[in-house]
Amino acid sequence: MASGSDLTTYEYRQVRGRILAASDVCIVCGHGASDAVDHIHPRSKGGAKLDPDNLAPIHGVTGCPVCLRKCNSEKSNRPLAEVVQLHTSVDWFAGP
């Protein structure tokens, strides 16, 4: 997990902005409106700090507005392969 000072560096904010501009679809639940990025392969386990290929959109502290999951908290410092991802054929939360 990145320390607080790592999240405020200019370089990190630039990479974060580019990732969220390209897509806001969460890597855990698959819903839009992600407001944070997370390391696919955790830094604590050797993942690259600022590599755009190791960063992806995820719902942050406020959680997903659609399924209400706390995606970043659920993922924690585990690799993405160890996280239970949401796979549905119909988005039942989207409404009519």
Secondary structure, DSSP 8 states (H G I E B T S, - for coil): ---TTGGGSHHHHHHHHHHHHH----TTT--S---EEEESS-GGGT--SS-GGGEEEE--TT--TTT---HHHHHTTS-GGGS-----SS-TTS--
